[in-house]
Amino acid sequence: MIASALASQRRAKGLSQAEVAKILGRHQPFIANIESGERRVDLVELMDIAKIIDFDVIALLRDLQDIAE
């Protein structure tokens, strides 16, 4: 869910994986691996990516909590 939400928001903002990676000082496969679910994203990385793509992490956490209940 997190991976697909990040990918959707990135696309909605009109940013490529390469553009997001460049802002983070990473290579494009870093973002591709997160979005594909091949790599887990830690909280610090999630917050950094969220800032770039204007992603509401709190809303995501609420959604995840609702699913878990």
C-alpha positions as CSV (number, residue, x, y, z in Angstrom):
1,M,0.0,0.0,0.0
2,I,2.8,2.5,0.9
3,A,4.7,1.7,-2.3
4,S,1.7,2.2,-4.6
5,A,0.6,5.3,-2.8
6,L,4.0,6.9,-3.2
7,A,4.2,6.0,-6.9
8,S,0.7,7.4,-7.5
9,Q,1.5,10.7,-5.7
10,R,4.8,11.0,-7.5
11,R,3.1,10.6,-10.9
12,A,0.3,13.0,-9.8
13,K,2.9,15.6,-9.2
14,G,4.4,15.0,-12.6
15,L,7.7,13.9,-11.3
16,S,9.8,11.0,-12.7
17,Q,11.6,8.5,-10.5
18,A,14.9,10.0,-11.7
19,E,13.8,13.5,-10.6
20,V,12.9,12.4,-7.1
21,A,16.0,10.3,-6.8
22,K,18.2,13.3,-7.9
23,I,16.6,15.6,-5.3
24,L,17.4,12.9,-2.7
25,G,20.9,12.5,-3.9
26,R,20.2,8.9,-4.9
27,H,20.0,6.9,-8.1
28,Q,16.7,6.1,-9.9
29,P,16.7,2.4,-9.0
30,F,16.4,3.4,-5.3
31,I,13.0,4.9,-6.0
32,A,12.0,2.1,-8.4
33,N,12.8,-0.5,-5.8
34,I,10.7,1.3,-3.2
35,E,7.8,1.7,-5.5
36,S,7.9,-1.9,-6.7
37,G,8.0,-3.2,-3.1
38,E,11.5,-4.7,-3.6
39,R,12.9,-2.4,-1.0
40,R,11.3,-1.3,2.2
41,V,11.3,2.4,3.0
42,D,12.3,3.5,6.4
43,L,10.6,6.4,8.2
44,V,13.4,8.9,7.5
45,E,13.3,8.0,3.8
46,L,9.5,8.1,3.7
47,M,9.5,11.6,5.2
48,D,12.1,12.8,2.7
49,I,10.2,11.4,-0.2
50,A,6.9,12.7,1.1
51,K,8.3,16.2,1.3
52,I,9.4,16.1,-2.3
53,I,6.1,14.7,-3.7
54,D,3.8,16.6,-1.2
55,F,2.6,13.3,0.2
56,D,0.5,13.2,3.4
57,V,2.1,10.6,5.6
58,I,-0.3,11.1,8.5
59,A,-3.3,10.4,6.2
60,L,-1.5,7.2,5.1
61,L,-0.9,6.1,8.6
62,R,-4.6,6.7,9.4
63,D,-5.6,4.6,6.4
64,L,-3.3,1.8,7.5
65,Q,-4.6,1.9,11.0
66,D,-8.2,1.7,9.7
67,I,-7.3,-1.3,7.7
68,A,-5.7,-3.0,10.7
69,E,-8.7,-2.5,12.9
